[in-house]
């Protein structure tokens, strides 16, 4: 991966690959280029004592683990003309609250309602002024469990998730407890 000294902080930052740069250039409001994954997870570890989603705890745990994946704290920096493709630089204003959200799937909480909610959340282009990822925790899903049964949508721009694969980065295992 190419990198160069950045005027932003004097450090070395990776540049976008040619294909990632192309994906950003072809993106249009009617044709966003982000990708997403949907997974269902066990609700119990994510709930507070009142059986509500403990969003503060979730954000805190994720933020502590971001040191293992610094790419998730980076934002695009446009290089001056004729100086190459954009760079990924550290976002000095990074806030986990801007990336980890919760919403309720409307009743009846079935697959159709889940997919309609996912489509609504993924409709718009990613805001390029911040790191290009979001995690949505969805409550109100149909299940036999007591209390909400969160699912999650992890959305990111194409350069983010594919970049991890290209770098050969193994998945980070979350420690228990």
DOLUM-261893 format. One record per residue: residue number from 1; x, y, z of N, C-alpha, C in turn. Coordinates in Angstrom, 1 decimal, decimal comma, always signed. Layout:
BEGIN
<site NUM <X Y Z> <X Y Z> <X Y Z>>;
...
//
This chain:
BEGIN
<site 1 <+0,8 -1,2 +0,0> <+0,0 +0,0 +0,0> <+0,9 +1,2 +0,0>>;
<site 2 <+0,6 +2,2 -0,8> <+1,3 +3,4 -0,9> <+1,1 +4,3 +0,3>>;
<site 3 <+2,1 +5,0 +0,8> <+1,8 +6,0 +1,8> <+2,8 +7,1 +1,6>>;
<site 4 <+2,6 +8,3 +2,2> <+3,5 +9,4 +2,1> <+3,3 +10,2 +3,4>>;
<site 5 <+4,3 +11,2 +3,6> <+4,1 +12,1 +4,7> <+2,9 +13,0 +4,5>>;
<site 6 <+2,1 +13,2 +5,5> <+0,9 +14,0 +5,4> <+1,1 +15,3 +6,1>>;
<site 7 <+0,6 +16,4 +5,4> <+0,7 +17,7 +6,0> <-0,2 +17,8 +7,2>>;
<site 8 <-1,1 +16,9 +7,4> <-2,1 +17,0 +8,5> <-1,4 +16,8 +9,9>>;
<site 9 <-0,5 +15,8 +10,0> <+0,1 +15,6 +11,3> <+1,6 +15,2 +11,2>>;
<site 10 <+2,1 +15,2 +10,0> <+3,5 +14,8 +9,8> <+3,7 +13,3 +9,9>>;
<site 11 <+2,7 +12,5 +10,1> <+2,9 +11,1 +10,1> <+2,8 +10,5 +8,7>>;
<site 12 <+2,8 +9,1 +8,7> <+2,6 +8,4 +7,4> <+1,2 +7,8 +7,4>>;
<site 13 <+0,5 +8,1 +6,3> <-0,8 +7,6 +6,1> <-1,0 +6,9 +4,8>>;
<site 14 <-1,8 +5,8 +4,8> <-2,0 +5,1 +3,5> <-2,9 +5,9 +2,5>>;
<site 15 <-2,6 +5,7 +1,3> <-3,4 +6,3 +0,2> <-4,5 +5,3 -0,2>>;
<site 16 <-5,5 +5,8 -0,8> <-6,5 +5,0 -1,4> <-5,9 +4,2 -2,6>>;
<site 17 <-6,3 +3,0 -2,8> <-5,9 +2,3 -3,9> <-6,6 +2,8 -5,2>>;
<site 18 <-6,1 +2,5 -6,3> <-6,7 +3,0 -7,6> <-8,2 +2,6 -7,7>>;
<site 19 <-8,5 +1,4 -7,3> <-9,9 +0,9 -7,4> <-10,8 +1,6 -6,4>>;
<site 20 <-10,3 +1,8 -5,2> <-11,1 +2,5 -4,1> <-11,3 +3,9 -4,5>>;
<site 21 <-10,3 +4,6 -5,1> <-10,5 +5,9 -5,6> <-11,5 +6,0 -6,7>>;
<site 22 <-11,5 +5,0 -7,6> <-12,5 +5,0 -8,6> <-13,9 +4,8 -8,1>>;
<site 23 <-14,1 +4,0 -7,1> <-15,4 +3,7 -6,5> <-15,9 +5,0 -5,8>>;
<site 24 <-15,1 +5,8 -5,2> <-15,5 +7,1 -4,7> <-15,9 +8,1 -5,8>>;
<site 25 <-15,2 +8,0 -6,9> <-15,5 +9,0 -8,0> <-16,8 +8,6 -8,7>>;
<site 26 <-17,2 +7,4 -8,8> <-18,4 +7,0 -9,5> <-19,6 +7,1 -8,6>>;
<site 27 <-19,4 +7,3 -7,3> <-20,6 +7,3 -6,4> <-21,4 +8,6 -6,7>>;
<site 28 <-22,7 +8,4 -6,7> <-23,7 +9,4 -6,9> <-24,8 +9,2 -5,9>>;
<site 29 <-25,6 +10,3 -5,7> <-26,7 +10,1 -4,7> <-27,7 +9,0 -5,0>>;
<site 30 <-27,9 +8,7 -6,3> <-28,8 +7,6 -6,6> <-28,1 +6,3 -6,7>>;
<site 31 <-26,7 +6,3 -6,6> <-25,9 +5,1 -6,6> <-24,8 +5,1 -5,6>>;
<site 32 <-25,2 +5,0 -4,3> <-24,1 +4,9 -3,3> <-23,3 +3,7 -3,5>>;
<site 33 <-22,0 +3,7 -3,1> <-21,1 +2,6 -3,3> <-20,7 +2,0 -2,0>>;
<site 34 <-21,4 +2,2 -0,9> <-21,1 +1,6 +0,4> <-21,7 +0,2 +0,4>>;
<site 35 <-21,2 -0,6 +1,3> <-21,6 -2,0 +1,4> <-22,1 -2,2 +2,9>>;
<site 36 <-22,9 -3,2 +3,1> <-23,4 -3,4 +4,4> <-23,5 -4,9 +4,7>>;
<site 37 <-23,5 -5,3 +6,0> <-23,8 -6,6 +6,4> <-24,8 -6,6 +7,5>>;
<site 38 <-25,7 -7,6 +7,5> <-26,7 -7,7 +8,5> <-26,5 -8,9 +9,3>>;
<site 39 <-26,5 -8,8 +10,7> <-26,3 -10,0 +11,5> <-27,3 -9,9 +12,7>>;
<site 40 <-27,7 -11,1 +13,2> <-28,5 -11,1 +14,4> <-27,6 -11,6 +15,5>>;
<site 41 <-27,8 -10,9 +16,6> <-26,9 -11,3 +17,8> <-27,8 -11,5 +19,0>>;
<site 42 <-27,3 -12,2 +20,0> <-28,0 -12,5 +21,2> <-28,2 -11,1 +22,0>>;
<site 43 <-29,4 -10,9 +22,4> <-29,7 -9,6 +23,0> <-29,1 -9,5 +24,5>>;
<site 44 <-29,1 -10,5 +25,2> <-28,9 -10,4 +26,7> <-27,6 -9,7 +27,0>>;
<site 45 <-26,4 -9,9 +26,4> <-25,2 -9,2 +26,7> <-25,3 -7,7 +26,4>>;
<site 46 <-26,2 -7,2 +25,7> <-26,3 -5,8 +25,2> <-27,4 -5,0 +26,0>>;
<site 47 <-28,0 -5,7 +27,0> <-29,1 -5,0 +27,7> <-28,7 -4,5 +29,1>>;
<site 48 <-29,4 -3,4 +29,5> <-29,1 -2,9 +30,8> <-30,1 -3,6 +31,8>>;
<site 49 <-30,0 -3,3 +33,1> <-30,8 -4,0 +34,1> <-32,3 -3,9 +33,8>>;
<site 50 <-32,8 -2,8 +33,1> <-34,2 -2,7 +32,8> <-34,6 -3,3 +31,5>>;
<site 51 <-33,7 -4,1 +30,9> <-33,9 -4,9 +29,7> <-34,0 -3,9 +28,5>>;
<site 52 <-33,4 -2,8 +28,6> <-33,3 -1,9 +27,4> <-31,9 -2,0 +26,8>>;
<site 53 <-31,7 -1,6 +25,6> <-30,4 -1,6 +25,0> <-29,5 -0,7 +25,7>>;
<site 54 <-28,3 -1,2 +26,1> <-27,3 -0,3 +26,9> <-26,4 +0,3 +25,8>>;
<site 55 <-26,8 +1,3 +25,1> <-26,0 +1,9 +24,1> <-24,7 +2,5 +24,6>>;
<site 56 <-24,8 +3,1 +25,8> <-23,5 +3,7 +26,4> <-22,5 +2,6 +26,6>>;
<site 57 <-22,9 +1,5 +27,1> <-21,9 +0,4 +27,4> <-21,3 -0,2 +26,1>>;
<site 58 <-22,2 -0,3 +25,1> <-21,8 -0,8 +23,8> <-20,8 +0,1 +23,1>>;
<site 59 <-21,1 +1,4 +23,2> <-20,2 +2,4 +22,6> <-18,8 +2,4 +23,3>>;
<site 60 <-18,9 +2,4 +24,7> <-17,7 +2,4 +25,5> <-16,8 +1,2 +25,1>>;
<site 61 <-17,4 +0,0 +25,0> <-16,6 -1,2 +24,7> <-16,0 -1,1 +23,3>>;
<site 62 <-16,8 -0,7 +22,4> <-16,3 -0,5 +21,0> <-15,2 +0,5 +20,9>>;
<site 63 <-15,3 +1,6 +21,6> <-14,3 +2,7 +21,5> <-13,0 +2,2 +22,1>>;
<site 64 <-13,0 +1,5 +23,2> <-11,8 +0,9 +23,8> <-11,1 +0,0 +22,8>>;
<site 65 <-11,8 -0,7 +22,0> <-11,2 -1,7 +21,0> <-10,7 -1,0 +19,7>>;
<site 66 <-11,1 +0,2 +19,5> <-10,7 +0,9 +18,2> <-9,2 +1,1 +18,1>>;
<site 67 <-8,5 +1,0 +19,2> <-7,0 +1,1 +19,1> <-6,4 -0,1 +18,3>>;
<site 68 <-7,2 -1,2 +18,2> <-6,8 -2,4 +17,5> <-7,0 -2,2 +16,0>>;
<site 69 <-7,9 -1,3 +15,6> <-8,3 -1,1 +14,2> <-8,3 +0,4 +13,9>>;
<site 70 <-7,1 +1,0 +13,9> <-7,0 +2,5 +13,7> <-7,7 +3,0 +12,4>>;
<site 71 <-7,8 +2,1 +11,4> <-8,5 +2,5 +10,2> <-9,9 +3,0 +10,4>>;
<site 72 <-10,6 +2,5 +11,4> <-11,9 +3,0 +11,7> <-12,0 +4,4 +12,3>>;
<site 73 <-10,9 +5,0 +12,6> <-10,8 +6,3 +13,2> <-10,3 +7,3 +12,1>>;
<site 74 <-10,2 +6,8 +10,9> <-9,6 +7,7 +9,8> <-10,6 +8,2 +8,9>>;
<site 75 <-10,3 +9,4 +8,3> <-11,2 +10,1 +7,4> <-10,4 +10,4 +6,2>>;
<site 76 <-11,1 +10,6 +5,1> <-10,4 +10,9 +3,8> <-9,9 +12,3 +3,8>>;
<site 77 <-8,6 +12,5 +3,4> <-8,0 +13,8 +3,2> <-7,7 +13,9 +1,7>>;
<site 78 <-8,2 +14,9 +1,1> <-8,0 +15,1 -0,3> <-6,6 +15,8 -0,5>>;
<site 79 <-5,8 +15,2 -1,2> <-4,4 +15,7 -1,5> <-4,6 +16,9 -2,5>>;
<site 80 <-3,7 +17,9 -2,4> <-3,8 +19,0 -3,4> <-3,7 +18,4 -4,8>>;
<site 81 <-4,1 +19,2 -5,8> <-4,1 +18,8 -7,2> <-2,7 +18,3 -7,6>>;
<site 82 <-2,7 +17,2 -8,4> <-1,4 +16,6 -8,9> <-0,5 +16,0 -7,8>>;
<site 83 <-1,1 +15,8 -6,6> <-0,3 +15,1 -5,5> <-0,8 +13,7 -5,2>>;
<site 84 <-1,6 +13,1 -6,1> <-2,0 +11,8 -5,9> <-3,4 +11,6 -5,3>>;
<site 85 <-3,8 +10,4 -5,1> <-5,1 +10,1 -4,6> <-5,2 +10,5 -3,1>>;
<site 86 <-6,5 +10,5 -2,6> <-6,7 +10,9 -1,2> <-5,9 +10,0 -0,2>>;
<site 87 <-5,7 +10,5 +1,0> <-5,1 +9,8 +2,1> <-6,1 +9,4 +3,1>>;
<site 88 <-5,9 +8,4 +3,9> <-6,6 +8,1 +5,1> <-5,8 +8,7 +6,3>>;
<site 89 <-6,4 +9,8 +6,9> <-5,7 +10,4 +8,1> <-6,6 +10,3 +9,3>>;
<site 90 <-6,0 +10,4 +10,5> <-6,7 +10,3 +11,7> <-7,7 +11,4 +11,8>>;
<site 91 <-8,9 +11,1 +12,3> <-10,0 +12,1 +12,5> <-9,8 +12,8 +13,8>>;
<site 92 <-9,4 +14,0 +13,9> <-9,2 +14,7 +15,2> <-10,5 +14,9 +16,0>>;
<site 93 <-11,6 +14,9 +15,3> <-12,9 +15,1 +15,9> <-13,7 +13,8 +16,1>>;
<site 94 <-13,0 +12,6 +16,0> <-13,7 +11,4 +16,1> <-14,6 +11,3 +17,3>>;
<site 95 <-15,8 +10,8 +17,1> <-16,7 +10,6 +18,2> <-17,5 +9,3 +18,0>>;
<site 96 <-17,4 +8,3 +18,9> <-18,1 +7,1 +18,7> <-19,6 +7,3 +18,5>>;
<site 97 <-20,1 +8,3 +19,2> <-21,6 +8,6 +19,1> <-22,1 +8,8 +17,7>>;
<site 98 <-21,2 +9,3 +16,8> <-21,5 +9,6 +15,4> <-21,5 +8,3 +14,5>>;
<site 99 <-21,1 +7,2 +15,1> <-21,0 +6,0 +14,4> <-21,8 +4,8 +14,9>>;
<site 100 <-22,2 +4,8 +16,1> <-22,9 +3,7 +16,7> <-24,3 +4,2 +17,1>>;
<site 101 <-25,3 +3,6 +16,5> <-26,7 +4,1 +16,7> <-27,6 +3,0 +17,0>>;
<site 102 <-28,8 +3,3 +17,4> <-29,9 +2,4 +17,7> <-31,2 +2,9 +17,1>>;
<site 103 <-32,0 +2,0 +16,6> <-33,4 +2,3 +16,2> <-34,2 +1,1 +16,3>>;
<site 104 <-35,5 +1,3 +16,4> <-36,5 +0,2 +16,5> <-37,1 -0,2 +15,2>>;
<site 105 <-37,1 -1,5 +14,9> <-37,8 -2,0 +13,7> <-39,3 -1,9 +14,0>>;
<site 106 <-40,1 -1,3 +13,0> <-41,5 -1,2 +13,3> <-42,2 -2,5 +13,4>>;
<site 107 <-43,3 -2,5 +14,1> <-44,1 -3,8 +14,2> <-44,5 -4,2 +12,9>>;
<site 108 <-44,5 -5,5 +12,6> <-44,5 -6,6 +13,6> <-43,0 -7,1 +13,9>>;
<site 109 <-42,0 -6,4 +13,4> <-40,6 -6,8 +13,6> <-40,2 -8,0 +12,9>>;
<site 110 <-40,9 -8,3 +11,8> <-40,6 -9,5 +11,0> <-39,5 -9,2 +9,9>>;
<site 111 <-39,2 -10,2 +9,1> <-38,1 -10,0 +8,1> <-38,4 -8,8 +7,2>>;
<site 112 <-39,7 -8,7 +6,7> <-40,0 -7,6 +5,8> <-39,8 -6,2 +6,5>>;
<site 113 <-40,1 -6,1 +7,8> <-39,9 -4,8 +8,5> <-38,4 -4,6 +8,7>>;
<site 114 <-37,7 -5,7 +9,0> <-36,2 -5,6 +9,2> <-35,6 -5,1 +7,9>>;
<site 115 <-35,9 -5,7 +6,8> <-35,3 -5,3 +5,5> <-35,7 -3,9 +5,1>>;
<site 116 <-36,9 -3,5 +5,3> <-37,3 -2,1 +5,0> <-36,6 -1,1 +5,9>>;
<site 117 <-36,3 -1,4 +7,1> <-35,5 -0,6 +8,0> <-34,1 -0,5 +7,5>>;
<site 118 <-33,5 -1,6 +7,1> <-32,1 -1,6 +6,6> <-32,1 -0,8 +5,3>>;
<site 119 <-33,0 -0,9 +4,4> <-33,0 -0,1 +3,2> <-33,1 +1,4 +3,5>>;
<site 120 <-33,9 +1,8 +4,5> <-34,0 +3,2 +4,8> <-32,7 +3,7 +5,4>>;
<site 121 <-32,0 +2,9 +6,3> <-30,8 +3,3 +6,9> <-29,6 +3,4 +5,9>>;
<site 122 <-29,7 +2,6 +4,8> <-28,6 +2,6 +3,9> <-28,8 +3,4 +2,6>>;
<site 123 <-29,9 +4,1 +2,6> <-30,3 +4,8 +1,3> <-29,3 +5,9 +1,0>>;
<site 124 <-28,9 +6,7 +1,9> <-28,1 +7,9 +1,7> <-26,6 +7,5 +1,5>>;
<site 125 <-25,9 +8,4 +0,8> <-24,4 +8,3 +0,7> <-23,8 +8,5 +2,1>>;
<site 126 <-22,6 +8,0 +2,2> <-21,8 +8,2 +3,4> <-21,3 +9,6 +3,5>>;
<site 127 <-21,3 +10,1 +4,7> <-20,7 +11,5 +4,9> <-19,2 +11,4 +4,9>>;
<site 128 <-18,6 +12,0 +3,9> <-17,1 +11,8 +3,7> <-16,3 +12,7 +4,6>>;
<site 129 <-17,0 +13,6 +5,4> <-16,3 +14,4 +6,4> <-15,9 +13,7 +7,7>>;
<site 130 <-16,3 +12,4 +7,7> <-16,0 +11,6 +8,9> <-15,6 +10,2 +8,5>>;
<site 131 <-15,1 +9,3 +9,4> <-14,8 +8,0 +9,0> <-16,1 +7,3 +8,4>>;
<site 132 <-15,8 +6,5 +7,3> <-16,9 +6,0 +6,5> <-17,5 +4,7 +7,0>>;
<site 133 <-18,0 +4,7 +8,2> <-18,7 +3,5 +8,7> <-19,7 +3,9 +9,7>>;
<site 134 <-20,7 +3,0 +9,9> <-21,7 +3,1 +10,9> <-22,1 +1,7 +11,4>>;
<site 135 <-22,5 +1,6 +12,6> <-23,1 +0,4 +13,2> <-24,5 +0,8 +13,7>>;
<site 136 <-25,5 +0,1 +13,2> <-26,9 +0,3 +13,7> <-27,3 -0,9 +14,4>>;
<site 137 <-27,7 -0,7 +15,7> <-28,3 -1,8 +16,5> <-29,8 -1,7 +16,4>>;
<site 138 <-30,5 -2,7 +16,0> <-31,9 -2,7 +15,7> <-32,6 -3,5 +16,8>>;
<site 139 <-33,6 -2,9 +17,4> <-34,4 -3,6 +18,4> <-35,8 -3,8 +17,8>>;
<site 140 <-36,7 -4,5 +18,5> <-38,0 -4,7 +18,1> <-38,2 -5,8 +17,1>>;
<site 141 <-37,2 -6,7 +17,0> <-37,3 -7,9 +16,1> <-38,2 -9,0 +16,7>>;
<site 142 <-38,9 -9,6 +15,8> <-39,8 -10,7 +16,1> <-38,9 -11,9 +16,7>>;
<site 143 <-39,3 -12,3 +17,9> <-38,5 -13,5 +18,4> <-39,3 -14,0 +19,6>>;
<site 144 <-38,8 -15,2 +20,1> <-39,4 -15,7 +21,3> <-38,8 -15,3 +22,5>>;
<site 145 <-37,8 -14,4 +22,5> <-37,1 -13,9 +23,6> <-37,9 -12,9 +24,4>>;
<site 146 <-37,5 -12,7 +25,6> <-38,1 -11,6 +26,4> <-37,3 -10,4 +26,2>>;
<site 147 <-37,9 -9,3 +26,0> <-37,2 -8,0 +25,7> <-36,8 -7,9 +24,3>>;
<site 148 <-36,1 -6,8 +24,0> <-35,7 -6,6 +22,6> <-34,7 -7,6 +22,2>>;
<site 149 <-34,7 -7,8 +20,9> <-33,7 -8,8 +20,3> <-32,9 -8,0 +19,3>>;
<site 150 <-31,8 -7,4 +19,7> <-31,1 -6,5 +18,7> <-30,5 -7,3 +17,6>>;
<site 151 <-30,5 -6,8 +16,4> <-29,7 -7,2 +15,3> <-28,8 -6,0 +15,0>>;
<site 152 <-28,0 -6,2 +14,0> <-27,1 -5,1 +13,7> <-26,8 -5,0 +12,2>>;
<site 153 <-26,7 -3,7 +11,8> <-26,3 -3,5 +10,4> <-25,0 -2,7 +10,5>>;
<site 154 <-24,0 -3,3 +9,9> <-22,7 -2,6 +9,8> <-22,5 -2,1 +8,4>>;
<site 155 <-22,4 -0,8 +8,3> <-22,3 -0,2 +6,9> <-21,0 +0,5 +6,8>>;
<site 156 <-20,4 +0,4 +5,7> <-19,1 +1,1 +5,5> <-18,9 +1,4 +4,0>>;
<site 157 <-18,1 +2,3 +3,7> <-17,8 +2,6 +2,3> <-16,9 +1,5 +1,8>>;
<site 158 <-17,0 +1,2 +0,5> <-16,3 +0,1 -0,1> <-14,8 +0,1 +0,2>>;
<site 159 <-14,1 +1,2 +0,2> <-12,7 +1,2 +0,6> <-12,4 +0,7 +2,0>>;
<site 160 <-13,3 +0,9 +2,9> <-13,1 +0,5 +4,3> <-13,0 -1,0 +4,5>>;
<site 161 <-14,1 -1,7 +4,2> <-14,1 -3,2 +4,5> <-13,2 -3,9 +3,6>>;
<site 162 <-13,1 -3,5 +2,3> <-12,2 -4,2 +1,4> <-10,8 -4,0 +1,7>>;
<site 163 <-10,5 -2,8 +2,2> <-9,1 -2,4 +2,6> <-8,6 -3,4 +3,6>>;
<site 164 <-9,4 -3,8 +4,6> <-9,0 -4,7 +5,6> <-8,6 -6,0 +5,0>>;
<site 165 <-9,3 -6,5 +4,0> <-9,0 -7,8 +3,4> <-7,7 -7,6 +2,6>>;
<site 166 <-7,6 -6,5 +1,9> <-6,4 -6,3 +1,1> <-5,1 -6,3 +1,9>>;
<site 167 <-5,2 -5,8 +3,1> <-4,1 -5,7 +4,0> <-3,8 -7,0 +4,7>>;
<site 168 <-4,7 -8,0 +4,6> <-4,5 -9,2 +5,2> <-4,8 -9,2 +6,7>>;
<site 169 <-5,6 -8,2 +7,2> <-5,8 -8,0 +8,6> <-6,8 -9,1 +9,0>>;
<site 170 <-6,4 -9,9 +10,1> <-7,4 -10,9 +10,6> <-8,5 -10,2 +11,3>>;
<site 171 <-9,6 -10,9 +11,5> <-10,7 -10,3 +12,3> <-10,3 -10,2 +13,7>>;
<site 172 <-10,7 -9,1 +14,4> <-10,4 -8,9 +15,8> <-11,4 -9,6 +16,6>>;
<site 173 <-10,9 -10,5 +17,5> <-11,8 -11,2 +18,4> <-12,0 -10,3 +19,7>>;
<site 174 <-13,3 -10,1 +20,0> <-13,7 -9,3 +21,2> <-13,5 -10,2 +22,4>>;
<site 175 <-12,7 -9,7 +23,4> <-12,5 -10,5 +24,6> <-13,9 -10,6 +25,3>>;
<site 176 <-14,0 -11,7 +26,0> <-15,2 -12,0 +26,8> <-15,2 -11,2 +28,1>>;
<site 177 <-16,3 -10,7 +28,5> <-16,5 -10,0 +29,8> <-16,0 -8,7 +29,9>>;
//
